Amino acid sequence: MSLTLSLPFSNPSLSSLSSPTSHHHHRRRRLILKPPKSSSSQISIPTPPPDPSPPNLQNPGVIIIGAGLSGLAAATRLASQNIPFLLLDASDAVGGRVRTDTVDGFLLDRGFQIFITSYPEAQMLLDYQTLDLKKFYSGARIFYGGRFHTVSDPLRHFFDSLRTLTNPIGSVLDKLLIALTRIRVLTRSDEEIFSSDEVSTAELLSRIGFSDLAVNRFFRPFFGGIFFDTELETTSRLFDFVFKCLALGNNTLPAKGISAIPEQLAAKLPAKSIRLNSRAVSVDVESGWASVGLESGEGLRSEMGVIVAVEEPEAVKLLAGKLNRKPVQKPARSTVCLYFSAEPSQVPDRDPILFLNGSGKGIVNNMFFATNVAPSYGPPGKALVSVSLIGLFEDVGDEDLTAEVVQELSGWFGESMVGSWKHLRTYRIGFAQPNQSPPTDLMKNPRVGPGLYLCGDYQTSATFDGALVSGRKAVEALLRDRALIQV
């Protein structure tokens, strides 16, 4: 997901499923669903990951394609209803875009992603205590005019904010307008926000009355990093929702990396219900049955339906000719994330704070010292540096891009310090987030047709929470259809 202020088992083939005729008796019975378990319940003890052995299912009930956050949320809802399902993913682990790699003892999230604790759907699904969330400082350090200026949340860091009233990042009026914007979003429900009139975020900020200084030095790098959109073309609906979440919650990282979030969801699912390294290449729904073709040549069948939980471009290809709406052709939001290791003495700041480029120059948008936030992101005695760029920089090779980033950050922290950092890895993420510039529909109908449903952050808001909400809504649409069919 994505700065997500947002957002990263190899099995043999499944045994052949029974033919439709072998289930005639089962299909005549009324579908009886157990009442859903309380959505607010949380687990306090981590459960083991899903059994990687092949599932022995004669009828998976529902097939979910994609084990990212939305697919995992759909699976969680089905499990709460005791409905059997099979969750497929083409990759070697759950999480989709929310994955973490271990390199030389460092935890490298695939792209800069931050988890906001006030996401409402996440609060119902996740056990925050087990995630061991580590907090960022509520504010940022902004590089402008050759030095850093701190912007602080006055409700969390009152005295810090008093010292920054006269900094050049914005006027006193700008800071008052931030407080008024906070009040405005907190008095509106999420449904009101997502259905409100919309303009671009840049247009909204102009209408509110923020100065060009505040927009260019704070809002562009900060929300540009959240939306992967420094032009701030993203819908004002998404700005208001994220601003509300930021006002209510903390920006955090799970101690074991951002992938701890999907891994926790997967660990709560029934054993043998997840099948990885299984790419779906076709989906068909006819005569009350849904079938899924895999790249291996294997075919799977489901009586209740298929939920497609992959990124929108992949969903469009997989469901060619079946979608009941024309996808909006907007370029995806992209990012490049570079990681460096450093000695603790080579870290110029010990605070768990985000650094923003407010200069309007260079290619770095934001960076931070991950081990300042979560020491577990690095081995003992080592520091981890995360640097984010907006766009793919396809015309620049990794080596040249790394050199350019080092040179730019040397102007921030000093050449002797930055020059000693060791490059670990570069992630180029072509589809970091769907493009949600106006016009948008953040409450799309997940139902493509009887037995076929969509979920993903492109269906709702391009946030961790939006992905989770979309998974639940897809299952709710499926259950509504089944309540009408099974009589």
RODO-2510 file (C-alpha; in nm, 4 decimals, decimal comma):
residues 487
     n   res          X          Y          Z
     1     m     0,0000     0,0000     0,0000
     2     s     0,1718     0,2333    -0,0125
     3     l     0,3529     0,5463     0,2065
     4     t     0,0241     0,4416     0,3270
     5     l    -0,0450     0,7071     0,5650
     6     s    -0,1593     0,4567     0,3224
     7     l     0,1316     0,1612     0,1692
     8     p     0,4697    -0,6074     0,0782
     9     f     0,3970    -2,2640     0,0039
    10     s     0,4716    -2,4172    -0,2702
    11     n     0,1959    -2,6779    -0,3194
    12     p     0,1298    -2,9631    -0,5590
    13     s    -0,1843    -2,9514    -0,7672
    14     l    -0,5182    -2,9629    -0,5905
    15     s    -0,7041    -3,2924    -0,6330
    16     s    -0,9778    -3,2837    -0,8953
    17     l    -1,3067    -3,1468    -0,7717
    18     s    -1,6320    -3,3349    -0,8136
    19     s    -1,8486    -3,2769    -1,1167
    20     p    -2,1648    -3,0649    -1,0820
    21     t    -2,3881    -3,3730    -1,0983
    22     s    -2,2331    -3,5188    -0,7850
    23     h    -2,3656    -3,2252    -0,5850
    24     h    -2,7302    -3,2199    -0,6944
    25     h    -2,8527    -3,3245    -0,3530
    26     h    -2,6342    -3,0625    -0,1842
    27     r    -2,7572    -2,7875    -0,4139
    28     r    -3,1241    -2,8506    -0,3294
    29     r    -3,0648    -2,7883     0,0394
    30     r    -3,1241    -2,4489     0,1923
    31     l    -2,7992    -2,2659     0,2588
    32     i    -2,7732    -2,2151     0,6338
    33     l    -2,5114    -1,9714     0,7507
    34     k    -2,3936    -1,9339     1,1067
    35     p    -2,4198    -1,5825     1,2492
    36     p    -2,0948    -1,3909     1,1959
    37     k    -1,8533    -1,3761     1,4811
    38     s    -1,8046    -1,0406     1,6444
    39     s    -1,5929    -0,8295     1,4100
    40     s    -1,4322    -0,6552     1,7031
    41     s    -1,2756    -0,9688     1,8504
    42     q    -0,8985    -0,9892     1,8467
    43     i    -0,6606    -1,2749     1,8931
    44     s    -0,4062    -1,2399     2,1693
    45     i    -0,1835    -1,5358     2,0832
    46     p    -0,0264    -1,5689     1,7369
    47     t    -0,1417    -1,8778     1,5503
    48     p     0,0817    -2,0817     1,3198
    49     p     0,0857    -2,0031     0,9473
    50     p    -0,1381    -2,2008     0,7107
    51     d    -0,0350    -2,5616     0,6445
    52     p     0,1493    -2,5614     0,3108
    53     s     0,0254    -2,9126     0,2222
    54     p    -0,2327    -2,9413    -0,0585
    55     p    -0,5899    -2,8821     0,0581
    56     n    -0,8189    -3,1850     0,0485
    57     l    -1,1379    -3,0055    -0,0543
    58     q    -1,4180    -3,1644    -0,2564
    59     n    -1,6003    -2,8311    -0,2744
    60     p    -1,4109    -2,5169    -0,1736
    61     g    -1,7385    -2,3223    -0,1605
    62     v    -1,5763    -1,9990    -0,2782
    63     i    -1,2550    -1,9444    -0,4744
    64     i    -1,0637    -1,6235    -0,4006
    65     i    -0,7973    -1,5176    -0,6491
    66     g    -0,5293    -1,3032    -0,4869
    67     a    -0,3926    -1,3184    -0,1315
    68     g    -0,3263    -0,9493    -0,0825
    69     l    -0,5058    -0,7537     0,1891
    70     s    -0,8413    -0,7549     0,0100
    71     g    -0,8320    -1,1287    -0,0627
    72     l    -0,7287    -1,2033     0,2953
    73     a    -1,0108    -0,9832     0,4270
    74     a    -1,2581    -1,1708     0,2063
    75     a    -1,1235    -1,5022     0,3340
    76     t    -1,1501    -1,3800     0,6933
    77     r    -1,5171    -1,2914     0,6435
    78     l    -1,5941    -1,6270     0,4829
    79     a    -1,4176    -1,8080     0,7670
    80     s    -1,6290    -1,6165     1,0200
    81     q    -1,9378    -1,7578     0,8434
    82     n    -1,7930    -2,1122     0,8354
    83     i    -1,8067    -2,1084     0,4554
    84     p    -1,5307    -2,3202     0,2954
    85     f    -1,3035    -2,1400     0,0509
    86     l    -0,9779    -2,1733    -0,1371
    87     l    -0,7472    -1,8700    -0,1523
    88     l    -0,5124    -1,8722    -0,4521
    89     d    -0,2098    -1,6544    -0,5179
    90     a     0,0522    -1,6554    -0,7919
    91     s     0,3298    -1,5503    -0,5546
    92     d     0,5283    -1,7453    -0,2966
    93     a     0,3748    -1,5694     0,0051
    94     v     0,0645    -1,3781     0,1059
    95     g     0,0485    -0,9997     0,1072
    96     g     0,0369    -0,8812    -0,2541
    97     r     0,2028    -0,5388    -0,2497
    98     v     0,2375    -0,5564     0,1294
    99     r     0,5563    -0,7617     0,1546
   100     t     0,8854    -0,7529     0,3446
   101     d     1,2183    -0,9068     0,2442
   102     t     1,5092    -0,9933     0,4734
   103     v     1,8463    -0,8815     0,3334
   104     d     2,1673    -0,9084     0,5380
   105     g     1,9609    -0,9076     0,8574
   106     f     1,7604    -0,5970     0,7564
   107     l     1,3823    -0,5904     0,7054
   108     l     1,3083    -0,4220     0,3721
   109     d     0,9453    -0,3407     0,3032
   110     r     0,8706    -0,3452    -0,0683
   111     g     0,8203     0,0259    -0,0983
   112     f     0,7740     0,2792     0,1777
   113     q     0,4557     0,1898     0,3644
   114     i     0,3229     0,3222     0,6937
   115     f     0,0309     0,1795     0,8883
   116     i    -0,2147     0,4254     1,0494
   117     t    -0,3660     0,2825     1,3678
   118     s    -0,7020     0,4587     1,3287
   119     y    -0,8050     0,2756     1,0115
   120     p    -1,1549     0,1621     1,1171
   121     e    -1,1676    -0,1716     0,9323
   122     a    -0,8163    -0,2599     1,0421
   123     q    -0,9121    -0,2005     1,4041
   124     m    -1,1779    -0,4708     1,3736
   125     l    -0,9606    -0,7259     1,1940
   126     l    -0,6115    -0,6916     1,3392
   127     d    -0,4526    -0,7555     1,6773
   128     y    -0,2375    -0,4454     1,7221
   129     q    -0,0687    -0,5758     2,0358
   130     t     0,0675    -0,8800     1,8532
   131     l     0,1839    -0,6615     1,5636
   132     d     0,3974    -0,4692     1,8161
   133     l     0,3475    -0,1391     1,6350
   134     k     0,6261     0,1180     1,6616
   135     k     0,5262     0,4849     1,6387
   136     f     0,6611     0,7653     1,4245
   137     y     0,6930     1,1160     1,5662
   138     s     0,3707     1,3038     1,4848
   139     g     0,5200     1,5543     1,2479
   140     a     0,8031     1,5856     0,9990
   141     r     1,1370     1,7510     0,9334
   142     i     1,1306     1,9459     0,6102
   143     f     1,4439     2,0308     0,4115
   144     y     1,4144     2,3844     0,2798
   145     g     1,6621     2,6653     0,2349
   146     g     1,9599     2,4421     0,3091
   147     r     1,8371     2,3353     0,6544
   148     f     1,5642     2,1376     0,8312
   149     h     1,2463     2,2800     0,9805
   150     t     1,0227     2,0739     1,2103
   151     v     0,6455     2,0632     1,1747
   152     s     0,4676     1,9099     1,4769
   153     d     0,1155     1,8026     1,5633
   154     p     0,0123     2,0571     1,8309
   155     l    -0,2217     1,8102     2,0035
   156     r     0,0568     1,5548     2,0496
   157     h     0,3649     1,7789     2,0693
   158     f     0,2313     2,1101     2,1950
   159     f     0,5583     2,2737     2,3026
   160     d     0,7371     2,1551     1,9883
   161     s     0,4617     2,3129     1,7790
   162     l     0,4953     2,6465     1,9602
   163     r     0,8608     2,6629     1,8597
   164     t     0,7690     2,6062     1,4959
   165     l     0,4969     2,8710     1,4629
   166     t     0,7294     3,1101     1,2826
   167     n     0,9213     2,8652     1,0648
   168     p     0,9168     2,9293     0,6873
   169     i     0,7126     2,6178     0,6004
   170     g     0,3879     2,8110     0,6255
   171     s     0,2307     3,1127     0,7884
   172     v     0,0510     3,1246     1,1223
   173     l    -0,2701     3,1356     0,9167
   174     d    -0,1697     2,8109     0,7438
   175     k    -0,1301     2,6440     1,0817
   176     l    -0,4737     2,7713     1,1864
   177     l    -0,6212     2,6353     0,8626
   178     i    -0,4733     2,2927     0,9410
   179     a    -0,6582     2,2981     1,2742
   180     l    -0,9822     2,3998     1,1017
   181     t    -0,9382     2,1265     0,8404
   182     r    -0,8911     1,8778     1,1206
   183     i    -1,2215     1,9829     1,2782
   184     r    -1,3982     1,9657     0,9411
   185     v    -1,2969     1,6069     0,8634
   186     l    -1,3529     1,4817     1,2193
   187     t    -1,7165     1,5942     1,2100
   188     r    -1,7931     1,3873     0,8981
   189     s    -1,8492     1,0135     0,8662
   190     d    -1,6429     0,8097     0,6231
   191     e    -1,9545     0,7558     0,4097
   192     e    -2,0096     1,1316     0,3909
   193     i    -1,6477     1,1845     0,2916
   194     f    -1,6517     0,9177     0,0196
   195     s    -1,9769     1,0451    -0,1331
   196     s    -1,9015     1,4177    -0,1086
   197     d    -1,8405     1,6492    -0,4010
   198     e    -1,4842     1,6132    -0,5167
   199     v    -1,2029     1,8148    -0,6679
   200     s    -0,8310     1,7452    -0,6798
   201     t    -0,6401     1,7729    -0,3530
   202     a    -0,4483     2,0704    -0,4952
   203     e    -0,7768     2,2475    -0,5734
   204     l    -0,9144     2,1699    -0,2273
   205     l    -0,6076     2,3148    -0,0550
   206     s    -0,6385     2,6284    -0,2679
   207     r    -1,0077     2,6656    -0,1807
   208     i    -0,9351     2,6264     0,1900
   209     g    -0,6868     2,9111     0,1597
   210     f    -0,3496     2,7479     0,2211
   211     s    -0,0557     2,9533     0,0956
   212     d     0,1658     2,8366    -0,1883
   213     l     0,4464     2,8078     0,0665
   214     a     0,2526     2,5547     0,2756
   215     v     0,1363     2,3600    -0,0287
   216     n     0,4772     2,3367    -0,1922
   217     r     0,6900     2,2850     0,1174
   218     f     0,4629     2,0562     0,3198
   219     f     0,1555     1,9202     0,1430
   220     r     0,3263     1,8204    -0,1836
   221     p     0,6021     1,6094    -0,0284
   222     f     0,3896     1,4779     0,2594
   223     f     0,0646     1,3847     0,0853
   224     g     0,2523     1,3375    -0,2407
   225     g     0,4355     1,0566    -0,0622
   226     i     0,1078     0,9081     0,0616
   227     f    -0,0623     0,9184    -0,2788
   228     f     0,2561     0,8816    -0,4882
   229     d     0,1361     1,1993    -0,6543
   230     t     0,3315     1,5199    -0,5957
   231     e     0,1003     1,7095    -0,8325
   232     l    -0,1778     1,6396    -0,5795
   233     e    -0,4233     1,5410    -0,8505
   234     t    -0,5694     1,2751    -0,6171
   235     t    -0,9353     1,3227    -0,5206
   236     s    -1,0177     1,5455    -0,2247
   237     r    -1,2247     1,2548    -0,0888
   238     l    -0,9120     1,0499    -0,0294
   239     f    -0,7308     1,3512     0,1172
   240     d    -1,0122     1,4069     0,3682
   241     f    -1,0226     1,0385     0,4675
   242     v    -0,6468     1,0139     0,5193
   243     f    -0,6351     1,3488     0,6996
   244     k    -0,9070     1,2214     0,9348
   245     c    -0,7170     0,8988     1,0015
   246     l    -0,3969     1,0934     1,0678
   247     a    -0,5810     1,3144     1,3170
   248     l    -0,7202     1,0144     1,5056
   249     g    -0,4304     0,7680     1,4959
   250     n    -0,0572     0,7145     1,4949
   251     n     0,1740     0,6403     1,2037
   252     t     0,3459     0,3109     1,2771
   253     l     0,5497     0,0169     1,1535
   254     p     0,5013    -0,3414     1,2767
   255     a     0,8169    -0,4596     1,4527
   256     k     0,8537    -0,7536     1,2129
   257     g     0,7953    -0,5538     0,8956
   258     i     0,4872    -0,4457     0,7052
   259     s     0,4273    -0,8057     0,5915
   260     a     0,3324    -0,8907     0,9507
   261     i    -0,0121    -0,7468     0,8717
   262     p    -0,1127    -0,9904     0,5933
   263     e     0,0690    -1,2722     0,7728
   264     q    -0,1448    -1,2180     1,0820
   265     l    -0,4634    -1,2335     0,8750
   266     a    -0,3446    -1,5508     0,6997
   267     a    -0,2537    -1,7181     1,0300
   268     k    -0,6139    -1,6957     1,1474
   269     l    -0,7546    -1,8774     0,8422
   270     p    -0,8402    -2,2496     0,8368
   271     a    -0,5538    -2,4882     0,7702
   272     k    -0,4991    -2,5811     0,4048
   273     s    -0,7240    -2,2975     0,2788
   274     i    -0,4365    -2,1052     0,1116
   275     r    -0,2632    -2,2233    -0,2016
   276     l     0,0380    -2,0267    -0,3271
   277     n     0,2391    -2,0433    -0,6501
   278     s    -0,0936    -2,0904    -0,8299
   279     r    -0,1622    -1,8315    -1,0984
   280     a    -0,5190    -1,8048    -1,2262
   281     v    -0,5466    -1,7371    -1,6006
   282     s    -0,9208    -1,7701    -1,6624
   283     v    -1,2532    -1,7345    -1,4828
   284     d    -1,5925    -1,8523    -1,6098
   285     v    -1,9322    -1,8534    -1,4462
   286     e    -2,2203    -2,0484    -1,6005
   287     s    -2,5081    -2,2778    -1,5041
   288     g    -2,4662    -2,2003    -1,1365
   289     w    -2,0993    -2,3013    -1,1287
   290     a    -1,7803    -2,0974    -1,1338
   291     s    -1,4607    -2,2358    -1,2802
   292     v    -1,1045    -2,1104    -1,2539
   293     g    -0,8245    -2,2157    -1,4863
   294     l    -0,4690    -2,2165    -1,3564
   295     e    -0,1484    -2,1527    -1,5480
   296     s    -0,0501    -2,5127    -1,4749
   297     g    -0,3462    -2,6326    -1,6843
   298     e    -0,5463    -2,7411    -1,3833
   299     g    -0,9120    -2,6418    -1,3514
   300     l    -1,0978    -2,5668    -1,0267
   301     r    -1,4727    -2,5408    -0,9734
   302     s    -1,6832    -2,3661    -0,7112
   303     e    -2,0564    -2,3707    -0,6565
   304     m    -2,0856    -2,0439    -0,4640
   305     g    -1,8673    -1,8174    -0,6741
   306     v    -1,5318    -1,6519    -0,7374
   307     i    -1,3927    -1,3370    -0,5762
   308     v    -1,1207    -1,1686    -0,7835
   309     a    -0,8850    -0,9857    -0,5482
   310     v    -0,5957    -0,8830    -0,7724
   311     e    -0,4790    -0,5400    -0,8878
   312     e    -0,7164    -0,3703    -1,1315
   313     p    -0,4985    -0,4148    -1,4444
   314     e    -0,4705    -0,7874    -1,3679
   315     a    -0,8433    -0,8141    -1,2963
   316     v    -0,9218    -0,6515    -1,6322
   317     k    -0,7037    -0,9056    -1,8145
   318     l    -0,8358    -1,2011    -1,6172
   319     l    -1,1996    -1,1043    -1,6741
   320     a    -1,1666    -0,9893    -2,0340
   321     g    -1,5142    -0,9192    -2,1697
   322     k    -1,6896    -0,9958    -1,8411
   323     l    -1,6700    -0,6661    -1,6547
   324     n    -1,9937    -0,4699    -1,6334
   325     r    -1,8119    -0,1387    -1,6452
   326     k    -1,5353     0,0117    -1,8520
   327     p    -1,2144     0,0580    -1,6507
   328     v    -1,1020     0,4183    -1,6277
   329     q    -0,7728     0,4559    -1,8103
   330     k    -0,5495     0,6450    -1,5685
   331     p    -0,1745     0,5885    -1,5267
   332     a    -0,0945     0,3933    -1,2112
   333     r     0,0977     0,5579    -0,9287
   334     s     0,4587     0,4410    -0,9185
   335     t     0,7511     0,4719    -0,6802
   336     v     1,1143     0,3773    -0,6317
   337     c     1,2395     0,2892    -0,2846
   338     l     1,6110     0,2640    -0,2058
   339     y     1,7570     0,1140     0,1110
   340     f     2,0983     0,1761     0,2644
   341     s     2,2732     0,0355     0,5697
   342     a     2,4729     0,2584     0,7992
   343     e     2,6662     0,2569     1,1214
   344     p     2,4790     0,4212     1,4117
   345     s     2,7391     0,6990     1,4111
   346     q     2,6426     0,7738     1,0491
   347     v     2,2793     0,8557     1,1392
   348     p     2,2411     1,2329     1,1888
   349     d     1,9138     1,2172     1,3829
   350     r     1,7857     0,9764     1,6497
   351     d     1,4177     1,0715     1,6357
   352     p     1,1613     0,8378     1,4699
   353     i     1,0616     1,1080     1,2257
   354     l     0,9911     1,1437     0,8543
   355     f     1,2121     1,3744     0,6471
   356     l     1,0488     1,5600     0,3569
   357     n     1,1962     1,7443     0,0607
   358     g     1,0354     2,0883     0,0684
   359     s     1,2930     2,2511    -0,1574
   360     g     1,1121     2,1799    -0,4829
   361     k     1,4409     2,0506    -0,6223
   362     g     1,5943     1,7082    -0,6659
   363     i     1,4413     1,3621    -0,6950
   364     v     1,4074     1,2536    -0,3305
   365     n     1,0534     1,2994    -0,1985
   366     n     1,0872     1,1618     0,1529
   367     m     1,3201     0,9471     0,3623
   368     f     1,3586     0,8205     0,7168
   369     f     1,5819     0,6093     0,9367
   370     a     1,3754     0,2930     0,9794
   371     t     1,5730     0,1648     1,2767
   372     n     1,4953     0,4888     1,4627
   373     v     1,1280     0,3871     1,4427
   374     a     1,1674     0,0110     1,4824
   375     p     1,5150    -0,1090     1,5876
   376     s     1,4126    -0,4604     1,4772
   377     y     1,4367    -0,3447     1,1128
   378     g     1,8141    -0,3882     1,1351
   379     p     2,0636    -0,6267     1,2942
   380     p     2,2208    -0,5194     1,6249
   381     g     2,4540    -0,2239     1,5856
   382     k     2,3302    -0,1326     1,2360
   383     a     2,0998     0,1385     1,1019
   384     l     1,8587     0,1183     0,8069
   385     v     1,7924     0,4138     0,5755
   386     s     1,4810     0,4239     0,3540
   387     v     1,4555     0,6734     0,0653
   388     s     1,1481     0,7192    -0,1559
   389     l     1,1118     0,8721    -0,5022
   390     i     0,7871     0,9347    -0,6892
   391     g     0,7719     0,7771    -1,0357
   392     l     0,9684     0,4901    -1,1905
   393     f     1,2724     0,6705    -1,3404
   394     e     1,2782     0,4065    -1,6129
   395     d     1,5431     0,5927    -1,8107
   396     v     1,7946     0,5792    -1,5229
   397     g     1,9757     0,2609    -1,4228
   398     d     1,9913     0,1475    -1,0620
   399     e     2,3577     0,2400    -1,0180
   400     d     2,3150     0,5906    -1,1581
   401     l     1,9958     0,6419    -0,9573
   402     t     2,1711     0,5385    -0,6367
   403     a     2,4577     0,7789    -0,7081
   404     e     2,2126     1,0644    -0,7691
   405     v     2,0289     0,9938    -0,4433
   406     v     2,3561     0,9814    -0,2467
   407     q     2,4668     1,3111    -0,3977
   408     e     2,1347     1,4785    -0,3175
   409     l     2,1207     1,3533     0,0418
   410     s     2,4832     1,4602     0,0897
   411     g     2,3483     1,8123     0,0545
   412     w     2,1060     1,7355     0,3380
   413     f     2,3290     1,5573     0,5883
   414     g     2,6861     1,6032     0,4687
   415     e     2,8968     1,4122     0,2176
   416     s     3,1169     1,2418     0,4771
   417     m     2,8132     1,0889     0,6444
   418     v     2,5994     0,9873     0,3447
   419     g     2,8992     0,8744     0,1423
   420     s     2,9656     0,5990     0,3959
   421     w     2,6194     0,4434     0,3614
   422     k     2,6052     0,1054     0,1863
   423     h     2,3367     0,0481    -0,0761
   424     l     2,1291    -0,2626     0,0011
   425     r     1,8520    -0,2812    -0,2575
   426     t     1,6373    -0,0760    -0,4943
   427     y     1,2669    -0,1509    -0,5445
   428     r     1,0934    -0,0157    -0,8542
   429     i     0,7194    -0,0523    -0,8034
   430     g     0,5232     0,0167    -1,1204
   431     f     0,1835    -0,0321    -0,9586
   432     a     0,2217     0,1097    -0,6101
   433     q    -0,1328     0,2419    -0,5936
   434     p    -0,4308     0,2917    -0,8240
   435     n    -0,4727     0,6414    -0,9623
   436     q    -0,7645     0,8001    -0,7773
   437     s    -0,7800     1,1427    -0,9368
   438     p    -1,1327     1,2762    -1,0083
   439     p    -1,3757     1,1530    -1,1167
   440     t    -1,3813     0,8671    -0,8672
   441     d    -1,6241     0,6207    -0,7168
   442     l    -1,4848     0,5039    -0,3825
   443     m    -1,7878     0,2863    -0,3096
   444     k    -1,8042     0,0673    -0,6211
   445     n    -2,0408    -0,2288    -0,6428
   446     p    -1,8285    -0,5443    -0,6056
   447     r    -2,0797    -0,7581    -0,7973
   448     v    -1,9872    -0,8274    -1,1592
   449     g    -2,2683    -1,0809    -1,1897
   450     p    -2,4097    -1,3852    -1,0095
   451     g    -2,1146    -1,5782    -0,8725
   452     l    -1,8458    -1,3240    -0,9702
   453     y    -1,7200    -1,0421    -0,7471
   454     l    -1,4332    -0,7914    -0,7306
   455     c    -1,2319    -0,6505    -0,4440
   456     g    -0,9187    -0,4405    -0,4105
   457     d    -0,8220    -0,0890    -0,3087
   458     y    -0,9296     0,0387    -0,6512
   459     q    -1,2873    -0,0524    -0,5513
   460     t    -1,2745     0,1727    -0,2452
   461     s    -0,9937     0,3963    -0,1167
   462     a    -0,6297     0,3422    -0,2098
   463     t    -0,5323     0,2660     0,1502
   464     f    -0,4726    -0,0406     0,3666
   465     d    -0,8197     0,0138     0,5067
   466     g    -0,9804     0,0450     0,1652
   467     a    -0,8393    -0,2936     0,0640
   468     l    -0,9760    -0,4569     0,3798
   469     v    -1,3189    -0,2968     0,3371
   470     s    -1,3401    -0,4109    -0,0247
   471     g    -1,2778    -0,7736     0,0730
   472     r    -1,5591    -0,7684     0,3260
   473     k    -1,7985    -0,6003     0,0832
   474     a    -1,7297    -0,8589    -0,1873
   475     v    -1,8284    -1,1390     0,0511
   476     e    -2,1380    -0,9500     0,1616
   477     a    -2,2453    -0,9182    -0,2035
   478     l    -2,1895    -1,2913    -0,2544
   479     l    -2,3967    -1,3750     0,0547
   480     r    -2,6795    -1,1505    -0,0616
   481     d    -2,6887    -1,3344    -0,3920
   482     r    -2,6847    -1,6736    -0,2195
   483     a    -2,9685    -1,5691     0,0090
   484     l    -3,1754    -1,5018    -0,3029
   485     i    -3,0736    -1,8178    -0,4870
   486     q    -3,0806    -2,0788    -0,2092
   487     v    -3,4499    -2,1107    -0,1190
***
